[in-house]
Amino acid sequence: MYDVIVVGARAAGSPTAMLFARAGYRVLLLDRIRHPRDTLSTLYIHQPGVAHLKRWGVLDAVAATGCPPLDHARHQVKDVVLEGCSWPADGVTAAYAPRRYLLDRILTDEAVASGAEFREQSTVDELVFEEGRVAGVRYRSGRQQFEERARLVVGADGMRSKVAELAGARTELEDPMLTCAYYSFWSGIDTGFEVYESTRRWAGFVPTNDGLTLVGTYFPMADYDRVRADARTAYLENISAISPVLADRMAGATQEDRLFGTGDQRNFFRRAAGPGWALVGDAGHHKDSLTGKGITDAFRQATALVESVGDGLRDGPGLDKSLRRYGERRDDLVMDGYRDTLAAAELRPGRRLPLMRAIVDDAQMTARFFSTISGVLPSNELMTPELRERVGA
Ligand SMILES: Cc1cc2nc3c(=O)[nH]c(=O)nc-3n(C[C@H](O)[C@H](O)[C@H](O)COP(=O)(O)OP(=O)(O)OC[C@H]3O[C@@H](n4cnc5c(N)ncnc54)[C@H](O)[C@@H]3O)c2cc1C
């Protein structure tokens, strides 16, 4: 009998297992994969996410993989360029973009070092129910079937969550899909973190491990059939159409990996918890990846769940109340970022141009702008009365 079973050992599940184990609980962490293994991601972790890594004592390990600190951003919308950085989050000034096969492994290793038991290549197929509550899981590993019991089962098993499906977690809010994304890894590009936006197009340079740069592009979802018919051509065309300068900079670079892409980026909130179960990360809430908030939000949800449960797994009746509290906290934590993401994923950056023109020569306002992107400053606090006057809003 475990206190907690966590299904899924990546950005959401491993920190959840780590934090529950550090709180003194007996934790089982399951994943159908075997680490290290890559996953779709443009890798960017905003300063508040990096601050979690620091708090958990794993930032040094992430930095030691060789991915550079990203403490300067260049953001271009049409002809307007803002350069600067977000305010720090808990003293952390840089974002990072580690390869996921490195990051996710570090997080899982830390969960194990904190006392969680990890079983990889273990696929959960069923939940065990007892008196109307989730009371455990049944899973397969090789040809063997296992059953384990726990007071709390946490689904950290991604956007297509089996735990959410089996627990009957209702979808409480859903919006249409907005973009499709393609990216690859390149050597020979001398760049920091750079973002380029124009109508119906987005491109970004994200420096990562091994001196490589992730070059990503986004298209409107309406173009998905056309784009995937010849993704490589569409990817390269999108980059040169945004800025011929970008195309020139890539002309001497070498593509070091295949093209990765997806047209399945759903936007939803599922109910976050119920009797004996909770969802963290993409399992409970998913949004377009354009704003790169999924990893940071997974870390925040893991923290919120473990803090909300507190001693609740030791004293019986408190648990359901704690789980309800987690659900409310989860929605408060991620709703602003969800709205900002849907707005950005419409790929109509022209709306922001008057604001960007008004702050282009103002380093303090530019830092405020980057702080809303990182999530250090709520986006509804960007507009000061003085800025409103400048923009004429
Ligand atoms: C194209 C793209 C680009 C992105 N770029 C960024 C970015 O730049 N920055 C950012 O912060 N976020 C980004 N994201 C989002 C980010 O990758 C996710 O939000 C984050 O990985 C979610 O982590 P998770 O742990 O919730 O889920 P996942 O990463 O999906 O992990 C779920 C785990 O559960 C396991 N699992 C699933 N089912 C079972 C089962 N039945 N039994 C056992 N194990 C199971 C899986 O094997 C997997 O390891 C991007 C996403 C995409 C698609």
The ligand as a MOL file (V3000), in Angstrom:
LIG
                    3D

  0  0  0     0  0            999 V3000
M  V30 BEGIN CTAB
M  V30 COUNTS 53 58 0 0 0
M  V30 BEGIN ATOM
M  V30 1 C 5.5030 21.1860 -30.1650 0
M  V30 2 C 5.5190 21.4470 -28.6840 0
M  V30 3 C 6.3750 22.4070 -28.1790 0
M  V30 4 C 6.4140 22.6750 -26.7960 0
M  V30 5 N 7.2690 23.6040 -26.3420 0
M  V30 6 C 7.2970 23.9110 -25.0280 0
M  V30 7 C 8.2110 24.8900 -24.5200 0
M  V30 8 O 9.0240 25.4710 -25.2460 0
M  V30 9 N 8.1790 25.1560 -23.1860 0
M  V30 10 C 7.2620 24.5550 -22.3470 0
M  V30 11 O 7.2470 24.8680 -21.1540 0
M  V30 12 N 6.4130 23.6150 -22.8130 0
M  V30 13 C 6.4020 23.2830 -24.1140 0
M  V30 14 N 5.5440 22.3290 -24.5770 0
M  V30 15 C 4.6030 21.7110 -23.6280 0
M  V30 16 C 5.3120 20.7530 -22.7170 0
M  V30 17 O 6.1290 19.8750 -23.4670 0
M  V30 18 C 4.2840 19.9740 -21.9030 0
M  V30 19 O 3.3720 20.8850 -21.3210 0
M  V30 20 C 4.9370 19.1660 -20.8200 0
M  V30 21 O 5.8500 18.2670 -21.3640 0
M  V30 22 C 3.8700 18.4080 -20.0560 0
M  V30 23 O 4.4930 17.4880 -19.2140 0
M  V30 24 P 3.6240 16.3310 -18.5520 0
M  V30 25 O 4.5560 15.6610 -17.6190 0
M  V30 26 O 2.3430 16.8880 -18.0470 0
M  V30 27 O 3.1960 15.3610 -19.7470 0
M  V30 28 P 4.0570 14.5210 -20.7720 0
M  V30 29 O 5.3300 15.2010 -21.1140 0
M  V30 30 O 3.1190 14.1960 -21.8950 0
M  V30 31 O 4.4400 13.1780 -19.9820 0
M  V30 32 C 3.4790 12.2090 -19.7170 0
M  V30 33 C 4.1880 10.9120 -19.3730 0
M  V30 34 O 3.1620 9.9710 -19.0140 0
M  V30 35 C 3.5020 8.7100 -19.5680 0
M  V30 36 N 2.2620 7.9430 -19.7400 0
M  V30 37 C 1.2190 8.2440 -20.5330 0
M  V30 38 N 0.2580 7.3210 -20.4200 0
M  V30 39 C 0.6940 6.4110 -19.5340 0
M  V30 40 C 0.1480 5.2090 -18.9920 0
M  V30 41 N -1.0770 4.7700 -19.3530 0
M  V30 42 N 0.8710 4.5120 -18.1130 0
M  V30 43 C 2.1160 4.9390 -17.7370 0
M  V30 44 N 2.6780 6.0610 -18.2100 0
M  V30 45 C 1.9720 6.7990 -19.0930 0
M  V30 46 C 4.1730 9.0520 -20.8900 0
M  V30 47 O 5.0030 7.9830 -21.3220 0
M  V30 48 C 4.9560 10.3080 -20.5420 0
M  V30 49 O 6.2890 10.0360 -20.1650 0
M  V30 50 C 5.5190 21.9920 -25.9270 0
M  V30 51 C 4.6620 21.0150 -26.4360 0
M  V30 52 C 4.6660 20.7370 -27.8020 0
M  V30 53 C 3.7360 19.6830 -28.3180 0
M  V30 END ATOM
M  V30 BEGIN BOND
M  V30 1 1 1 2
M  V30 2 1 2 3
M  V30 3 2 2 52
M  V30 4 2 3 4
M  V30 5 1 4 5
M  V30 6 1 4 50
M  V30 7 2 5 6
M  V30 8 1 6 7
M  V30 9 1 6 13
M  V30 10 2 7 8
M  V30 11 1 7 9
M  V30 12 1 9 10
M  V30 13 2 10 11
M  V30 14 1 10 12
M  V30 15 2 12 13
M  V30 16 1 13 14
M  V30 17 1 14 15
M  V30 18 1 14 50
M  V30 19 1 15 16
M  V30 20 1 16 17
M  V30 21 1 16 18
M  V30 22 1 18 19
M  V30 23 1 18 20
M  V30 24 1 20 21
M  V30 25 1 20 22
M  V30 26 1 22 23
M  V30 27 1 23 24
M  V30 28 2 24 25
M  V30 29 1 24 26
M  V30 30 1 24 27
M  V30 31 1 27 28
M  V30 32 2 28 29
M  V30 33 1 28 30
M  V30 34 1 28 31
M  V30 35 1 31 32
M  V30 36 1 32 33
M  V30 37 1 33 34
M  V30 38 1 33 48
M  V30 39 1 34 35
M  V30 40 1 35 36
M  V30 41 1 35 46
M  V30 42 1 36 37
M  V30 43 1 36 45
M  V30 44 2 37 38
M  V30 45 1 38 39
M  V30 46 1 39 40
M  V30 47 2 39 45
M  V30 48 1 40 41
M  V30 49 2 40 42
M  V30 50 1 42 43
M  V30 51 2 43 44
M  V30 52 1 44 45
M  V30 53 1 46 47
M  V30 54 1 46 48
M  V30 55 1 48 49
M  V30 56 2 50 51
M  V30 57 1 51 52
M  V30 58 1 52 53
M  V30 END BOND
M  V30 END CTAB
M  END
